[in-house]
Amino acid sequence: MTDRSLHAPEAGRRSVRALLTALLAGVLPLVSALLLAVAPPASAASLTEVTSFGSNPSGLRMHVYVPDTVQQRPAVLVAVHYCTGSGPAFHSGTEFASLADRYGFIVVYPSATRSGNCFDVSSPQALKRDGGSDPVGIRSMVSYVQQRYGADSGRIYVTGASSGAMMTNVLLGNYPDVFKAGAAFMGVPHSCFATTDGSGWNSACANGTVDRTPQAWGALVRAAYPGYSGARPRMQIWHGTEDSTLRYPNFAEQIDQWTDVHGVSRTPAATDTPQSGWTRTRYGATGNQAPVEAISVQGVGHSLPTGGMAARALTFFGLDGTTTTPPDPDPEPGACRVGYTTSAWNTGLTATLTLTNTSAAAIGGWSLAFTLPAGQTITSGWGATYSPSSGAVTARNVAYNGTIAPGGSVQIGLQASHTGNTGQPASFALNGSVCSKA
């Protein structure tokens, strides 16, 4: 059969074209108007890579997602991917970014760069505070976001799946003063994957055959930051009963570890079923923000998180407005002033910082955050400890100058190398509150 339109007289074809043109001229404006009436406003938020964020000994990559609308002094969620994954893949494959749009927090997505794209949770360097490797790079990412976006230092959280869940356990142990809480999907306890032969895989741990007492597990967390006596981050633990990659016994071992760390009973304070197939136990309290919460998912393998689990993690963190404890109060606005003077030469400089407490109350314990100009690297310092040595830096008080009286000042300093830029940091924040510049 032939298509008769192919043989239509030219005049006929012109008349058809004219009719279609007239129809479209009337229909398209109507369609456009309807689309404009119902289409949601376009979102400008997108995943952005940050290439210079401070000390990064293992060469991690960093992506950050900042919603169009964020809270004042926003919370930060570090979302850590699985082996073979990446930060962008975890961004697109989980619900954390859409929840950030709803609740106004910032999401940081680290990317592992070693073979297999697994995070280092096994080396001696990774399993102690500031020891090196991946945890140091992730800590630098948090510092960068705190400085760049004025994030609330009292609302920093971490979550992850598989390798990222193992890293969640590690970060909560190494940096209990940084992270408020964590949610680990299909992980293992802190130090369970420890090796000394350079291998990144621990078969005994993965197979669930490493069985320690709660006290022994807790001691491994405490050894990651010796001498720390402050509050410990809360922990939410998820595991599928049919997980054949990081086997289900690791679920109970994590509960053992974190109940011991918090000093709470291993007997649940509450048990319920928030969703079919989920068994939730809470330890040390019964509310949404118990010290330890554990959710066993019946019949599920190595495939978490699935739909709705990210939202449940946010409830545990308190980022969805259900928190029973208000966020840490803001420091008094304008409660500090920083003077910064430099003396430079061809390849180096010294800087003297004068930090003044302009509030009516004493400051007990302080950290001063600032970002060094590109090319500057701290080689030594006095009056404070500095970490990392470049990029988004935090200076923390030492024993003799931790208290600043109202109207009082402390003076600290640093020496740095430079590659030509001898400028000053653009801003300073004391305990998360922006300071005026002298």
N, C-alpha and C positions, 0 to 999 in steps of 0.2 A: 504494500500500500504506500502511496506517495503522499507527501504533505502538500496539500493544495496551496497553502499560503506561500510556498516557495515560487509558485507560478502566478500569483495574483498580479493584476495590472498595477503599474507603479502608482497610478492615481489612487487606487483602492488602498494600497499600502500607506500612502501619505495621509489618507483620511483616518485610518486606524491609528497612526501615530499621533495625529492631532487630537483624537478622542482620548487616548491614553494620557497625553500631555495635559489636557484639560482636567481629567479626573485627578491626576496626581497633584496638579496645582491646587485643587480644592481639598484633597485628602491629607497631604503631607503637613500643612500647617495645623490641621486638627489633631493629627497623630502627635506632632511635636508638642502641641499644647497639653495633650493628655499626659505625655511622658513627663513633661516638666511639672505637671500637677501632682504626679504620684511618685516620682523618683526621689529617693533620699538624697540629702546633700552629699556631695563627693567628699571622700576622706583624703586628706593630704598625708596622713601618717604612713610611713613605710619603714621597712627594715633597713638600717643603715650600718655600714661597716666602719669601725673605728680602728685606725692602723697604728696609733701611738697612744698608749694608755698607761705607761709606767713599766715597772719591772715585769719581765715576761720570759723567764729563763728557758721555757720549753717551746717558745714560738707559737703559742695559741693564737687563734683569730678571735676577734670580738665583733659581734653584731648587737645593736641595741634597737629596741622598738619603743618609741615615745608616742603615745596616743595624741590625737588632736587636742584633747582636753585632759590635763593632768591635775591632780590635787596640788594644793600649795604644800610645799615640802613633801613630795610624793614618796610613797613606799617603793621599794625595788625588789623584784623577783628575779633571781638567777635561775635560768632553766637550762639544764645540762643534758645533752643528747646521749643516745645509746651508741655502742660500737657500730662502725660503718656509717654512722650518721654525720650530721653537721648542724651547726646552729641554725642556718636557714631552713634545713629540713625539719628540725624540731619546731621552728616557728610556724611553718605551714602545716605540719602534721598534728599539732596539738591545739587545745582551746585556750591556751594562756594569753595569746595576743588579743583574741576577741573579748576575753574577760578583762584585760587591761583597758580596752576601749570603754567597757561598761563602768569600771571602778576607778580609773584614773591613776594606775600605777605604771611604773616603767619595767620593761622586761629586758634582761641581758642574756644573750645567747652565746656562750663560749663554743668554739670549735676546736676539737683535738686535731693535731696535724701529724701524729706519728702513724706508723703502719697500722692499718685496720681502723684508724680513727677511734681508738679507745683512749680513755683518760688514764693517767698514771695514778693508780691507787695501791700500788704494790711496792714501790721503791722506798728505801729508808728516807730519802729526801722528801718524798710526798707525804709521809706519815708523821711529820712533826711541823710545828708552827714555823713559818719562814724558812723551812729547810731547803726549799727550791722546788723545781718542777711545776706541774700544773696548778696546784693550789695557790702558789704565789701569784701566778698570772691572773687567776680568777679574782683573788683578793685585790689586785691592781685594778681590774675592771670595776669592781664595786667602788673603790676610792675615786676613780675617774667619774663615775656617774654621780656620786655624792657631791663632788666639787663642781661638775659641769651643770647639773640640774638642781642643786640645792636639796638633794634627797634627805629624807629623815633618817638619821643614823640609828634610830630606835626601831625602824621598821624595814629591816633587810632580811630577806627570806631566800631559801634555795630549794629547788626541786629537781628531780632527774629520774630518768628511766634506765635500768640496767647499768651500764657503765656510769651513767649520770647519777643513778641512785647510789652506787658505791661512792662516787665523789661527794654526794650529799652527806653521807655519813662521815667522810673524811673532813669536809669543810666544817661541819658542826663541831667536830673534835678539835681541829686545828685552830679555829677562829670562833670560840664561844662568845667572845666580846663583840663580834661583828654581826653574826646571824642570830636573829630572834627565834626562828623556827625553821624546820625543814620537812619535806615530804618525799620519801624515797619509794619509788615504784620498782619493785623487783631488784632489790639490792642485797648487800651483805654487810655485816658489822664493820666498823672502823678497824683497820689492821688485819681483817680476816684474809685479805688477798696478799699480805706481806710476803715478799720474796727477797732473797739476798744474792741470787745468781744472775740478775739482770733480766730475768723473764718477767713478762707482764701478766702471766696467767698462772693461777694457783688452782689446780684441779681439785685438791682436797676441799678447799673452800667452796668452789663452784658446785661440787657434788653434794655439799651439805654434810660433810663428815667431820668438820671442825666443830667440836663440842667443848665449850668452856663454861665455867661457872659465871654467874652474873658478875661476881666480884672481879674475876680475871678479865672479863670483857671491859668492865668499867675502868679497870686500871690502865688498859691500853688507851682509852680516850684521855684519861688524866695525864698519861705520859706524853701525849702529843703537845701539851702546853703545861710543862711542870710549874708548879707554884700558883697556878691560876685558882682563885677562890671566889670568883664572881658567879653571877647567875648563869645557868646552862640553858641552851636553846631547847625548845620543845621539839618533839619528833613524832611525825606521822609515818607509819610503816604500812606498805601495801605489798601483797604477794598472792599469786595464783597458786592453787593447790597442785596443779599439774605442770608447773614450771620445770622443764627438763634442761634448762641452760644454767640458771642459778637456782638450785633446787630448794624446795619448800622449807626444809629445816632451817635455812637461813632466816626465815621469818621469825621463828622463836628465838634464835640467837640474837637478833637485833633487839627484840623485846627485852631479853635478859640484859643486854648492854645498857640500853637507855633508861630502864627502870633503875638500874644500879647507879648510873650517873646522876639521876635525879633523886636518889635516895628514897624511892617510893616502893610500895609493895608490888611483888610480882603477881599477886592476886588481883584480878580486875575489880575496879570500883564500879564498873557498869558494863553490861553486855547487851547488844541489841542487833537488829537486822535492818539497817537503813534502806536497803534495796534487796530484791530477791537475789540470793546467792552470796550476799555480803554478810560476813559476821564481824561486827566491830566490838573491840574491847578497849576500855579506857583505864588508865592507871594513874593513881594519885589524885584524881578528881573525876567528876561526872559530866562536866559541861563541854561546850564546843572546843575549848582551848585547854584540855587536860595536858599535863606534862608529857604523857606518852599516849598515843592513840594508834591502834593496829587494826587493819582491815584485811581479813582473809577472804579471797574471792574463789568460790567453789567451782571446780572444773575448768579453770582457765589456765592457759600456759603462759609462755613468755611474751605477752602481748599488751602489757599495760603502759600508759593509762588508756582506758576506753572512755566512751562518752559519759559525761557527768562526774568523772573522777577529779578532773581539774577543779571544777566548782566546789567539790567537797574539800579539796586541799585548801582552797581559798577561805572556806569557812573555818577550817582549823587555824589558818594564819590570822583570821580576823579581817581580811581584806575586802570582804563583801558586806561589811557593816554589821556583822553579827557578833563582833568581839564583845566580851563581857568586861574587858579591861581597856580603858581609853589609851590611845597612843601616848607615848612619852610627850610631855608638854614641850612646846617650843621654848628655846632659850629666849630671854628677854630681848626684843628687837633693839639693835644698836647697842648691845651690852659690851662691845669691845672695839678697840681701835688698834691698828697695826701701823707702825712706822717701819720703813724698809729702806736701808741705805746700802749702796754697793761701792766697792773699789775694784776696778778691773784692770787686767793687763792682757797681753796678747793672746794667751790661751786659757786664762783662768780668771776667777773673781772671788771676792769674799763678800758676804752679805750679812748685815746686822739687822735683826728684827726686834722691835720693841713692842711687846704685847701688853696693852693696858686694859684693865677691867673698868669699864665706865658704868657698870650697874651699881645698885645699892646693896648687893649681896656678894659675899665671897664666892669665888669659883674654886671648887675642890676637885682637882683632876681635870686636865684639859688636853684637847687635841686640836691642832691648827692645820687646816687643809688649804692647800694652794697648788697651782699648776705652774711648774717652771717653764719658761720659754723653750721652744724647740732648740736642741743642741746643747742645753745645759745639763750637766750630770754632777750630783753631789759627790765629793770625794771625802769629805770629813765634816763634822759638825760639833757644836758644843751647846750645852744648856737644854738639849732635847735629843730624842732619838728620831731619826728620819727614815721613812719607808714609804715607797721605794725610793731609789736615788734619782729618778728622772720622771718626767710626766706629772701625773697627779700625785703629789707628795702629801703625806701627813706627818707633822712634827708632834710628838707626844712628850709630855713633861717627864722630867726625871725626878728622883726622890726628893731633892731639896727645894724644888720650885713648883710643886704640884698645886699649891694654894696661892691664889692671887686675891688679896684683900680689895674691898671696894676702893676704887681710885688708884690701886696699886699697879705696878708694872713688873714684868720680867723681861730680861733681855737674853736672846739666844742668837746663834749665828751658824753660818755654814760656809764652806769653801767648795767651789764647783769649777769644773772645766767647762769650756764653751767652744763652739765652732764659729763664733762671730757675733752671735746675738747675746748682748750683755744686759738685756732689758729686765724688767721686774715682772713678777706675777701680776695678773690683772685684778685679782680679788683674793680675799682671805675669808675663811669661815671658821669660827671657834665653836667647837662642839655642835656643828651643823648650822650655826647662825652666822649670817654674813656680817663681817666687821667693816666699819668705816676705815678709811686710810688716812694716816696722819700726813 
